[in-house]
């Protein structure tokens, strides 16, 4: 189980094309990541809505294949 | 999600001003993210109810659907979904959590 950094980035970019993404593998197990994502799409949205945009881009993998993705979203 | 689970989740949120769906209990959290929020609330001396989702598969899955949020922990304050671990931590750091508690008239310890 787990997802590679490149796979996560690809999925996010597909939904949020202007996203600037930096991801760190916290435990070296392809399963615990920390991501910072910057996008213009976050403008005017609450933190909850911003995080949901990212979760939606991962199409149900969050909480499933992907156990932990600490998220920080920044309005670009 | 069946109706009973939906009702049970709703009741827990309505009956507890500060309600944290978490893995484990506030005394013995079973996951680092749940631990982080529980500790933060304890630090602020907020009186909160921890709901251990590991005790019920229905609630564990149901609350994700209920909140339309894929992960646990989930924090509710006076019926409003506030967020998961990342958002709550960020709100604490920039003072927005304290502001929210004040707005919702929840007592907490003010630390300067």
Backbone of each chain as ProteinMPNN parsed JSONL, in Angstrom:
{"seq_chain_A": "XXXXXXXXXXXXXXXXXXXXXXXXXXXXXXXXXXXXXXXXXXXXXXXXXXXXXXXXXXXXXXXXXXXXXXXXXXXX", "coords_chain_A": {"N_chain_A": [[0.835, -1.204, 0.0], [0.219, 2.35, -0.157], [1.476, 5.38, -1.652], [3.469, 6.788, -4.225], [5.518, 9.741, -4.147], [5.605, 11.068, -6.632], [3.304, 10.101, -7.854], [1.307, 11.168, -6.235], [1.723, 13.894, -6.651], [1.128, 14.083, -9.367], [-1.598, 13.452, -9.441], [-2.677, 15.568, -7.993], [-1.959, 17.773, -9.573], [-3.44, 17.234, -11.862], [-6.014, 17.963, -11.071], [-5.661, 20.458, -9.953], [-4.216, 22.504, -11.746], [-2.406, 24.695, -11.531], [-0.977, 24.26, -9.284], [1.634, 24.606, -6.922], [3.746, 22.37, -5.588], [5.136, 20.911, -2.725], [6.441, 18.026, -1.353], [7.058, 15.92, 1.38], [8.418, 12.891, 2.433], [7.647, 11.536, 5.334], [8.233, 9.308, 6.886], [9.594, 7.606, 5.279], [8.195, 5.533, 4.139], [6.411, 5.603, 2.044], [3.875, 6.327, 2.838], [3.358, 8.149, 4.844], [3.099, 11.402, 4.632], [4.057, 14.859, 4.232], [2.68, 17.727, 2.937], [2.973, 20.771, 1.136], [1.02, 23.062, -0.487], [0.513, 25.358, -3.025], [-1.757, 27.517, -4.558], [-3.726, 29.395, -6.908], [-6.332, 28.748, -6.943], [-7.179, 28.482, -4.359], [-7.999, 30.855, -3.433], [-10.213, 32.929, -1.622], [-11.449, 30.83, -0.401], [-12.416, 28.796, 2.4], [-10.27, 27.243, 4.882], [-11.072, 24.625, 5.221], [-12.449, 24.125, 2.83], [-10.311, 24.456, 1.059], [-8.595, 22.348, 1.762], [-10.292, 20.288, 1.142], [-10.439, 20.452, -1.625], [-7.93, 19.494, -2.303], [-8.024, 16.913, -1.193], [-10.118, 15.885, -2.744], [-8.875, 15.792, -5.212], [-7.301, 13.625, -4.896], [-8.932, 11.556, -5.18], [-10.39, 9.74, -3.352], [-8.311, 8.27, -2.299], [-7.126, 9.273, -0.093], [-6.948, 8.603, 3.316], [-7.39, 6.051, 2.696], [-5.59, 4.23, 0.639], [-3.633, 5.996, 1.143], [-2.328, 6.788, 4.065], [-1.554, 8.968, 5.687], [-1.416, 12.37, 5.176], [-0.139, 15.183, 5.867], [-1.289, 18.417, 5.585], [-0.68, 21.593, 4.149], [-2.065, 24.469, 3.002], [-1.649, 27.126, 0.709], [-2.617, 30.317, -0.355], [-2.153, 31.232, -3.628]], "CA_chain_A": [[0.0, 0.0, 0.0], [0.954, 3.603, -0.181], [1.563, 6.073, -2.931], [4.742, 7.477, -4.388], [5.413, 11.204, -4.213], [5.296, 11.478, -8.008], [1.891, 9.782, -8.128], [0.484, 12.149, -5.514], [1.86, 15.185, -7.355], [0.435, 13.979, -10.644], [-3.04, 13.506, -9.193], [-3.046, 16.921, -7.563], [-1.816, 18.664, -10.741], [-4.566, 16.988, -12.772], [-7.187, 18.715, -10.604], [-5.276, 21.841, -9.642], [-3.073, 22.622, -12.668], [-1.395, 25.706, -11.193], [-0.461, 23.976, -7.941], [3.06, 24.425, -6.633], [3.639, 21.334, -4.561], [6.33, 20.274, -2.176], [6.024, 16.886, -0.525], [8.134, 15.277, 2.125], [8.06, 11.563, 2.95], [8.045, 11.711, 6.73], [8.721, 8.087, 7.523], [10.284, 6.788, 4.286], [7.402, 4.319, 3.899], [5.39, 5.898, 1.027], [2.554, 6.313, 3.467], [3.201, 9.286, 5.763], [3.681, 12.54, 3.935], [3.668, 16.218, 4.56], [2.646, 18.453, 1.67], [2.59, 22.181, 1.097], [0.483, 23.297, -1.822], [0.158, 26.747, -3.28], [-2.557, 27.636, -5.785], [-4.672, 30.509, -7.005], [-7.681, 28.195, -6.727], [-7.546, 28.521, -2.941], [-8.465, 32.203, -3.108], [-11.597, 33.13, -1.21], [-12.03, 29.616, 0.168], [-12.023, 28.509, 3.787], [-9.25, 26.188, 4.977], [-11.737, 23.335, 5.014], [-12.68, 23.99, 1.388], [-9.006, 24.296, 0.403], [-8.119, 20.984, 1.982], [-11.193, 19.369, 0.423], [-10.013, 20.467, -3.029], [-6.777, 18.592, -2.427], [-8.508, 15.544, -0.948], [-10.896, 15.468, -3.912], [-7.961, 15.486, -6.315], [-6.703, 12.311, -4.63], [-9.982, 10.597, -5.552], [-10.712, 8.679, -2.391], [-7.146, 7.559, -1.771], [-6.838, 9.822, 1.234], [-7.64, 7.824, 4.342], [-7.398, 4.671, 2.232], [-4.212, 3.871, 0.278], [-2.72, 6.976, 1.709], [-2.74, 6.881, 5.469], [-1.367, 10.27, 6.314], [-0.872, 13.458, 4.379], [-0.293, 16.457, 6.578], [-1.503, 19.386, 4.51], [-0.691, 23.025, 4.377], [-2.424, 25.096, 1.733], [-1.316, 28.552, 0.651], [-3.249, 31.01, -1.485], [-1.077, 31.679, -4.514]], "C_chain_A": [[0.866, 1.249, 0.0], [1.027, 4.166, -1.584], [2.909, 6.774, -3.016], [4.511, 8.988, -4.529], [4.988, 11.656, -5.61], [3.832, 11.22, -8.357], [0.975, 10.812, -7.463], [0.511, 13.482, -6.259], [1.039, 15.18, -8.632], [-1.075, 14.129, -10.435], [-3.482, 14.913, -8.799], [-3.018, 17.881, -8.755], [-2.974, 18.482, -11.729], [-5.803, 17.802, -12.382], [-6.89, 20.189, -10.377], [-4.016, 22.159, -10.461], [-2.009, 23.639, -12.234], [-0.714, 25.422, -9.852], [1.066, 23.906, -7.908], [3.11, 23.521, -5.423], [5.012, 20.956, -4.026], [5.881, 19.208, -1.181], [7.248, 16.249, 0.132], [7.627, 13.921, 2.622], [8.571, 11.501, 4.385], [8.693, 10.472, 7.327], [9.482, 7.176, 6.561], [9.527, 5.518, 3.939], [6.324, 4.505, 2.829], [3.992, 6.006, 1.603], [2.305, 7.471, 4.44], [3.907, 10.484, 5.154], [3.266, 13.865, 4.555], [3.737, 17.019, 3.263], [2.283, 19.916, 1.88], [2.193, 22.491, -0.336], [0.02, 24.735, -1.964], [-0.624, 26.827, -4.583], [-3.472, 28.849, -5.734], [-6.091, 30.028, -6.711], [-8.127, 28.258, -5.258], [-8.133, 29.869, -2.528], [-9.933, 32.236, -2.7], [-12.246, 31.897, -0.617], [-11.568, 29.438, 1.617], [-10.973, 27.403, 3.756], [-9.859, 24.821, 4.695], [-11.961, 23.1, 3.519], [-11.364, 23.774, 0.621], [-8.503, 22.865, 0.539], [-8.992, 19.976, 1.224], [-10.829, 19.302, -1.057], [-8.87, 19.48, -3.238], [-7.222, 17.14, -2.213], [-9.27, 15.022, -2.158], [-9.979, 15.066, -5.067], [-7.345, 14.098, -6.132], [-7.736, 11.183, -4.755], [-10.141, 9.424, -4.588], [-9.521, 7.932, -1.825], [-6.776, 8.023, -0.368], [-7.639, 9.05, 2.283], [-7.764, 6.364, 3.944], [-5.972, 4.227, 1.951], [-3.201, 4.77, 0.969], [-3.141, 7.242, 3.142], [-2.657, 8.316, 5.982], [-0.737, 11.272, 5.36], [-1.141, 14.742, 5.152], [-0.321, 17.54, 5.511], [-1.342, 20.818, 4.997], [-0.999, 23.658, 3.035], [-2.151, 26.594, 1.819], [-2.004, 29.171, -0.562], [-2.171, 31.622, -2.359], [-1.36, 33.01, -5.146]], "O_chain_A": [[2.087, 1.186, 0.141], [0.682, 3.506, -2.564], [3.424, 7.286, -2.022], [3.452, 9.436, -4.969], [4.122, 12.519, -5.755], [3.2, 12.009, -9.06], [-0.004, 11.265, -8.057], [-0.523, 14.115, -6.472], [0.344, 16.147, -8.943], [-1.741, 14.853, -11.175], [-4.536, 15.385, -9.226], [-3.925, 18.695, -8.931], [-3.43, 19.441, -12.35], [-6.545, 18.272, -13.244], [-7.745, 21.052, -10.579], [-2.899, 22.094, -9.948], [-0.83, 23.46, -12.54], [0.039, 26.255, -9.347], [1.698, 23.249, -8.735], [2.586, 23.856, -4.361], [5.94, 20.711, -4.797], [5.059, 19.455, -0.298], [8.302, 16.074, -0.48], [6.528, 13.828, 3.168], [9.777, 11.422, 4.622], [9.588, 10.569, 8.166], [9.959, 6.111, 6.952], [10.124, 4.536, 3.498], [5.424, 3.674, 2.707], [3.015, 5.788, 0.885], [1.162, 7.736, 4.811], [5.135, 10.576, 5.156], [2.28, 13.969, 5.285], [4.753, 16.987, 2.569], [1.413, 20.254, 2.682], [2.938, 22.216, -1.276], [-0.746, 25.255, -1.153], [-0.205, 26.27, -5.597], [-3.926, 29.27, -4.67], [-6.944, 30.805, -6.283], [-9.31, 28.105, -4.957], [-8.687, 30.017, -1.439], [-10.785, 31.639, -3.359], [-13.448, 31.893, -0.352], [-10.481, 29.872, 2.0], [-10.803, 26.716, 2.749], [-9.259, 23.977, 4.03], [-11.696, 22.013, 3.006], [-11.315, 23.007, -0.341], [-8.048, 22.253, -0.427], [-8.507, 18.956, 0.734], [-10.898, 18.239, -1.673], [-8.845, 18.732, -4.215], [-6.834, 16.249, -2.969], [-9.1, 13.87, -2.559], [-10.267, 14.123, -5.804], [-6.918, 13.471, -7.102], [-7.448, 10.02, -4.473], [-10.036, 8.262, -4.98], [-9.682, 7.061, -0.971], [-6.2, 7.281, 0.427], [-8.849, 8.869, 2.151], [-8.189, 5.531, 4.744], [-5.224, 3.89, 2.868], [-2.094, 4.365, 1.322], [-4.183, 7.847, 3.396], [-3.579, 8.81, 6.631], [0.341, 11.04, 4.812], [-2.234, 15.306, 5.091], [0.539, 17.569, 4.631], [-1.791, 21.197, 6.078], [-0.298, 23.425, 2.05], [-2.386, 27.236, 2.843], [-1.974, 28.613, -1.658], [-1.37, 32.433, -1.894], [-0.542, 33.514, -5.916]]}, "seq_chain_B": "XXXXXXXXXXXXXXXXXXXXXXXXXXXXXXXXXXXXXXXXXXXXXXXXXXXXXXXXXXXXXXXXXXXXXXXXXXXXXXXXXXXXXXXXXXXXXXXXXXXXXXXXXXXXXXXX", "coords_chain_B": {"N_chain_B": [[-24.395, 4.902, 4.806], [-26.21, 3.861, 7.652], [-29.412, 4.863, 9.06], [-29.51, 4.928, 11.856], [-26.822, 5.203, 12.623], [-26.234, 7.679, 11.534], [-27.952, 9.223, 13.068], [-26.921, 8.808, 15.593], [-24.377, 9.961, 15.405], [-25.078, 12.61, 14.913], [-26.4, 13.217, 17.299], [-24.301, 13.039, 19.145], [-22.755, 15.186, 18.36], [-24.517, 17.272, 18.744], [-25.013, 17.118, 21.472], [-22.643, 17.656, 22.716], [-20.678, 20.368, 23.328], [-18.016, 20.769, 22.54], [-16.67, 18.52, 20.514], [-14.788, 15.766, 19.796], [-13.974, 13.586, 17.33], [-12.057, 10.808, 17.393], [-9.111, 8.639, 17.24], [-8.839, 6.311, 19.648], [-8.859, 7.336, 23.111], [-9.247, 10.494, 24.926], [-7.535, 10.212, 27.088], [-5.915, 8.04, 26.399], [-4.792, 8.307, 23.508], [-4.72, 6.794, 20.238], [-3.361, 7.413, 17.996], [-1.123, 9.57, 16.347], [-2.105, 11.972, 15.277], [-4.591, 12.301, 16.421], [-3.811, 12.445, 19.04], [-2.42, 14.866, 18.967], [-4.426, 16.873, 18.608], [-6.028, 16.386, 20.87], [-4.215, 16.958, 22.906], [-3.782, 19.639, 22.458], [-6.295, 20.751, 22.995], [-6.467, 20.076, 25.667], [-4.361, 21.558, 26.656], [-5.379, 24.097, 26.288], [-7.253, 23.949, 28.145], [-9.859, 23.232, 27.531], [-13.075, 21.955, 27.89], [-13.863, 18.95, 26.622], [-15.499, 16.409, 24.624], [-14.372, 13.27, 23.862], [-14.757, 11.095, 21.183], [-14.311, 7.798, 20.638], [-13.473, 6.436, 17.72], [-12.508, 4.005, 17.087], [-13.868, 2.234, 18.535], [-16.163, 1.69, 17.215], [-17.019, 0.571, 14.126], [-19.022, 1.508, 12.475], [-19.395, 4.172, 13.243], [-16.844, 5.124, 12.744], [-16.577, 4.948, 9.92], [-18.909, 6.248, 9.255], [-18.733, 8.907, 10.216], [-16.933, 10.074, 8.527], [-18.314, 10.239, 6.169], [-20.456, 11.77, 7.054], [-19.285, 14.248, 7.668], [-18.172, 14.735, 5.274], [-15.401, 14.366, 4.955], [-12.205, 12.977, 4.74], [-10.608, 11.894, 6.764], [-9.637, 10.989, 10.186], [-8.499, 12.614, 13.078], [-11.557, 14.544, 13.758], [-12.854, 17.663, 14.452], [-15.527, 19.149, 16.142], [-17.202, 22.136, 16.977], [-19.7, 23.409, 18.867], [-21.572, 22.233, 17.067], [-20.495, 22.921, 14.621], [-18.374, 21.902, 12.013], [-14.987, 22.041, 12.372], [-12.483, 21.217, 11.529], [-9.699, 19.022, 10.598], [-6.662, 17.58, 11.883], [-4.487, 19.153, 10.772], [-5.644, 21.646, 10.106], [-6.761, 22.488, 12.533], [-4.48, 22.681, 14.116], [-3.085, 24.692, 12.76], [-4.916, 26.758, 13.068], [-4.786, 27.104, 15.794], [-2.195, 28.013, 16.087], [-2.239, 30.465, 14.709], [-4.079, 31.8, 16.173], [-6.743, 31.684, 15.516], [-8.274, 29.579, 16.395], [-8.654, 30.044, 19.092], [-10.106, 32.368, 18.807], [-12.4, 31.378, 17.59], [-13.361, 29.732, 19.658], [-13.99, 31.657, 21.516], [-15.946, 33.14, 20.152], [-17.925, 31.178, 20.019], [-18.544, 30.992, 22.578], [-17.192, 29.216, 24.36], [-15.544, 28.104, 27.183], [-12.11, 28.669, 27.869], [-8.583, 28.464, 28.646], [-6.799, 31.405, 28.652], [-3.801, 31.978, 27.149], [-0.916, 33.865, 27.124]], "CA_chain_B": [[-24.51, 4.948, 6.272], [-27.603, 3.64, 8.046], [-30.016, 6.017, 9.751], [-29.142, 4.931, 13.273], [-25.472, 5.751, 12.765], [-26.364, 9.095, 11.255], [-28.606, 9.833, 14.222], [-25.994, 8.721, 16.721], [-23.331, 10.971, 15.187], [-25.74, 13.899, 15.085], [-26.651, 13.413, 18.729], [-23.033, 13.294, 19.835], [-22.328, 16.545, 18.015], [-25.455, 18.225, 19.366], [-24.983, 17.048, 22.941], [-21.342, 18.045, 23.258], [-20.259, 21.638, 22.733], [-16.762, 20.512, 21.832], [-16.765, 17.088, 20.278], [-13.651, 15.344, 18.977], [-13.946, 12.21, 16.857], [-10.619, 10.518, 17.435], [-8.722, 7.241, 17.429], [-8.46, 6.194, 21.047], [-9.568, 8.228, 24.038], [-8.397, 11.632, 25.297], [-6.51, 9.742, 28.031], [-4.983, 7.171, 25.666], [-4.979, 8.399, 22.054], [-4.071, 5.677, 19.532], [-2.826, 7.901, 16.724], [-0.423, 10.822, 16.606], [-2.898, 13.139, 14.901], [-5.614, 12.448, 17.46], [-3.063, 12.9, 20.222], [-2.068, 16.281, 18.812], [-5.587, 17.741, 18.887], [-6.43, 16.187, 22.267], [-3.262, 17.703, 23.738], [-4.008, 21.063, 22.243], [-7.508, 21.123, 23.735], [-6.125, 19.984, 27.096], [-3.497, 22.71, 26.916], [-6.25, 25.276, 26.376], [-8.207, 23.63, 29.217], [-11.211, 23.165, 26.972], [-13.817, 20.768, 28.262], [-14.327, 18.352, 25.372], [-15.882, 15.007, 24.621], [-13.683, 12.474, 22.848], [-15.496, 9.916, 20.72], [-13.335, 6.857, 20.11], [-14.043, 5.797, 16.529], [-12.022, 2.627, 17.009], [-14.834, 1.403, 19.245], [-17.317, 1.432, 16.35], [-16.746, 0.668, 12.685], [-20.073, 2.315, 11.856], [-19.099, 5.595, 13.479], [-15.579, 5.434, 12.082], [-16.865, 5.218, 8.509], [-20.039, 7.171, 9.156], [-18.396, 10.312, 10.468], [-16.239, 10.571, 7.327], [-19.406, 10.577, 5.258], [-21.241, 12.828, 7.69], [-18.565, 15.522, 7.551], [-17.549, 14.788, 3.96], [-13.99, 14.587, 5.273], [-11.735, 11.585, 4.644], [-9.7, 11.412, 7.815], [-9.881, 11.19, 11.606], [-9.566, 13.202, 13.887], [-12.44, 15.616, 13.298], [-13.293, 18.476, 15.588], [-16.761, 19.944, 16.039], [-17.459, 23.086, 18.058], [-21.109, 23.82, 18.813], [-22.239, 21.753, 15.861], [-19.814, 23.295, 13.379], [-17.143, 21.173, 11.712], [-13.895, 23.019, 12.357], [-11.404, 20.696, 10.707], [-8.887, 17.909, 11.084], [-5.46, 17.919, 12.646], [-3.683, 20.242, 10.188], [-6.356, 22.919, 10.183], [-6.899, 22.888, 13.936], [-3.156, 23.12, 14.588], [-2.801, 25.977, 12.126], [-5.8, 27.748, 13.702], [-4.265, 27.367, 17.139], [-0.97, 28.806, 15.969], [-2.505, 31.856, 14.313], [-5.037, 32.413, 17.092], [-8.124, 31.582, 15.039], [-9.012, 28.593, 17.202], [-9.046, 30.773, 20.294], [-11.158, 33.287, 18.378], [-13.587, 30.555, 17.365], [-13.871, 29.322, 20.977], [-14.571, 32.847, 22.117], [-17.192, 33.387, 19.404], [-18.92, 30.145, 20.344], [-18.715, 31.059, 24.031], [-16.637, 28.039, 25.027], [-14.509, 28.614, 28.082], [-10.77, 28.099, 27.721], [-7.565, 29.219, 29.348], [-6.101, 32.313, 27.745], [-2.361, 31.953, 27.392], [-0.273, 34.91, 26.322]], "C_chain_B": [[-25.964, 4.725, 6.67], [-28.098, 4.789, 8.93], [-29.624, 6.096, 11.214], [-27.779, 5.552, 13.502], [-25.51, 7.258, 12.564], [-26.932, 9.829, 12.471], [-27.654, 9.883, 15.42], [-24.901, 9.799, 16.607], [-23.9, 12.366, 15.448], [-25.932, 14.214, 16.559], [-25.376, 13.737, 19.486], [-22.569, 14.729, 19.592], [-23.224, 17.585, 18.7], [-25.32, 18.268, 20.887], [-23.651, 17.466, 23.56], [-20.847, 19.303, 22.552], [-18.964, 21.495, 21.949], [-16.619, 19.0, 21.734], [-15.635, 16.678, 19.337], [-13.786, 13.868, 18.617], [-12.479, 11.844, 16.672], [-10.369, 9.018, 17.498], [-8.16, 7.112, 18.829], [-9.27, 7.169, 21.887], [-8.67, 9.427, 24.363], [-7.26, 11.207, 26.252], [-5.449, 8.912, 27.308], [-5.263, 7.233, 24.16], [-4.179, 7.295, 21.355], [-3.435, 6.122, 18.213], [-2.248, 9.29, 16.979], [-1.25, 12.065, 16.316], [-4.001, 13.406, 15.929], [-4.978, 12.971, 18.747], [-2.806, 14.402, 20.155], [-3.253, 17.193, 19.142], [-6.017, 17.608, 20.346], [-5.508, 17.0, 23.186], [-3.479, 19.206, 23.653], [-5.229, 21.543, 23.045], [-7.247, 21.078, 25.234], [-5.294, 21.196, 27.504], [-4.319, 23.983, 27.091], [-7.313, 25.111, 27.473], [-9.649, 23.722, 28.737], [-11.846, 21.853, 27.427], [-14.372, 20.13, 26.987], [-14.669, 16.886, 25.546], [-15.132, 14.297, 23.504], [-14.526, 11.265, 22.483], [-14.485, 8.985, 20.054], [-13.925, 6.102, 18.922], [-13.559, 4.351, 16.375], [-12.982, 1.668, 17.705], [-16.027, 1.05, 18.363], [-16.976, 1.639, 14.88], [-17.766, 1.579, 12.009], [-19.772, 3.798, 12.021], [-17.825, 6.001, 12.746], [-15.796, 5.762, 10.61], [-17.916, 6.327, 8.371], [-19.652, 8.632, 9.306], [-17.651, 10.919, 9.276], [-17.269, 11.027, 6.293], [-20.165, 11.801, 5.768], [-20.594, 14.196, 7.453], [-18.061, 15.755, 6.132], [-16.066, 15.134, 4.1], [-13.335, 13.221, 5.427], [-10.945, 11.041, 5.834], [-10.227, 11.697, 9.219], [-8.558, 11.709, 12.175], [-10.406, 14.265, 13.176], [-12.971, 16.358, 14.515], [-14.56, 19.269, 15.253], [-16.862, 20.887, 17.229], [-18.863, 23.635, 17.877], [-21.741, 23.471, 17.467], [-21.551, 22.095, 14.562], [-18.533, 22.478, 13.197], [-16.006, 22.176, 11.538], [-12.722, 22.525, 11.513], [-10.742, 19.476, 11.3], [-7.634, 18.449, 11.737], [-4.715, 19.142, 12.096], [-4.341, 21.596, 10.398], [-6.437, 23.403, 11.624], [-5.561, 23.387, 14.492], [-2.813, 24.509, 14.048], [-3.637, 27.086, 12.785], [-5.327, 28.097, 15.1], [-3.064, 28.307, 17.043], [-1.246, 30.254, 15.568], [-3.621, 32.52, 15.142], [-6.498, 32.282, 16.688], [-8.953, 30.555, 15.813], [-9.534, 29.263, 18.476], [-10.197, 31.738, 19.98], [-12.483, 32.548, 18.204], [-14.212, 30.143, 18.703], [-14.575, 30.485, 21.654], [-15.929, 33.159, 21.487], [-18.303, 32.444, 19.835], [-19.172, 30.062, 21.852], [-18.331, 29.759, 24.749], [-15.509, 28.529, 25.927], [-13.178, 27.891, 27.833], [-9.77, 29.002, 28.42], [-6.82, 30.11, 28.351], [-4.625, 32.345, 28.113], [-1.717, 33.009, 26.509], [1.104, 34.481, 25.855]], "O_chain_B": [[-26.861, 5.334, 6.087], [-27.312, 5.57, 9.467], [-29.427, 7.184, 11.756], [-27.584, 6.324, 14.44], [-24.901, 8.016, 13.32], [-26.461, 10.902, 12.848], [-27.599, 10.87, 16.153], [-24.554, 10.455, 17.59], [-23.277, 13.19, 16.117], [-25.665, 15.328, 17.011], [-25.367, 14.602, 20.361], [-22.061, 15.396, 20.494], [-22.758, 18.625, 19.166], [-25.491, 19.317, 21.508], [-23.543, 17.614, 24.777], [-20.626, 19.307, 21.341], [-18.826, 22.022, 20.846], [-16.467, 18.302, 22.737], [-15.536, 17.182, 18.218], [-13.72, 13.001, 19.489], [-11.755, 12.477, 15.904], [-11.275, 8.23, 17.768], [-7.143, 7.719, 19.164], [-10.248, 7.75, 21.417], [-7.467, 9.385, 24.106], [-6.168, 11.774, 26.221], [-4.253, 9.053, 27.559], [-5.888, 6.332, 23.601], [-3.104, 6.909, 21.814], [-3.02, 5.287, 17.409], [-2.815, 10.083, 17.732], [-1.129, 13.08, 17.002], [-4.306, 14.55, 16.263], [-5.538, 13.821, 19.439], [-2.953, 15.117, 21.146], [-3.099, 18.172, 19.872], [-6.336, 18.608, 20.99], [-5.97, 17.648, 24.125], [-3.373, 19.932, 24.642], [-5.197, 22.595, 23.683], [-7.734, 21.924, 25.984], [-5.505, 21.78, 28.567], [-4.005, 24.833, 27.925], [-8.144, 25.99, 27.699], [-10.531, 24.218, 29.439], [-11.232, 20.788, 27.358], [-15.252, 20.7, 26.342], [-14.206, 16.217, 26.469], [-15.24, 14.675, 22.337], [-14.956, 10.506, 23.351], [-13.88, 9.331, 19.04], [-14.778, 5.231, 19.096], [-14.14, 3.574, 15.618], [-12.926, 0.456, 17.499], [-16.827, 0.189, 18.732], [-16.682, 2.755, 14.451], [-17.432, 2.327, 11.091], [-19.878, 4.578, 11.075], [-17.743, 7.098, 12.193], [-15.257, 6.748, 10.108], [-17.827, 7.202, 7.51], [-20.18, 9.495, 8.605], [-17.723, 12.125, 9.041], [-17.109, 12.057, 5.638], [-20.47, 12.729, 5.019], [-21.263, 15.163, 7.088], [-17.578, 16.842, 5.814], [-15.554, 16.053, 3.46], [-13.845, 12.38, 6.168], [-10.652, 9.846, 5.89], [-11.124, 12.517, 9.418], [-7.521, 11.218, 11.729], [-10.016, 14.805, 12.141], [-13.467, 15.759, 15.47], [-14.644, 19.955, 14.234], [-16.633, 20.477, 18.367], [-19.174, 24.25, 16.857], [-22.364, 24.313, 16.821], [-21.962, 21.623, 13.502], [-17.715, 22.376, 14.111], [-16.057, 23.047, 10.669], [-12.045, 23.319, 10.859], [-11.146, 18.961, 12.343], [-7.556, 19.624, 12.096], [-4.356, 20.049, 12.846], [-3.698, 22.562, 10.809], [-6.211, 24.579, 11.907], [-5.506, 24.369, 15.231], [-2.322, 25.375, 14.772], [-3.151, 28.19, 13.029], [-5.45, 29.24, 15.542], [-2.936, 29.262, 17.81], [-0.565, 31.168, 16.034], [-4.046, 33.638, 14.855], [-7.39, 32.713, 17.418], [-10.179, 30.652, 15.875], [-10.683, 29.076, 18.876], [-11.126, 31.903, 20.771], [-13.54, 33.027, 18.614], [-15.43, 30.196, 18.869], [-15.619, 30.317, 22.284], [-16.917, 33.404, 22.179], [-19.457, 32.842, 19.996], [-19.901, 29.195, 22.335], [-19.051, 29.276, 25.623], [-14.631, 29.274, 25.491], [-13.135, 26.68, 27.619], [-10.068, 30.151, 28.744], [-6.286, 29.637, 27.348], [-4.251, 32.691, 29.233], [-1.943, 33.045, 25.299], [1.787, 35.24, 25.167]]}, "name": "protein", "num_of_chains": 2, "seq": "XXXXXXXXXXXXXXXXXXXXXXXXXXXXXXXXXXXXXXXXXXXXXXXXXXXXXXXXXXXXXXXXXXXXXXXXXXXXXXXXXXXXXXXXXXXXXXXXXXXXXXXXXXXXXXXXXXXXXXXXXXXXXXXXXXXXXXXXXXXXXXXXXXXXXXXXXXXXXXXXXXXXXXXXXXXXXXXXXXXXXXXXXXXX"}
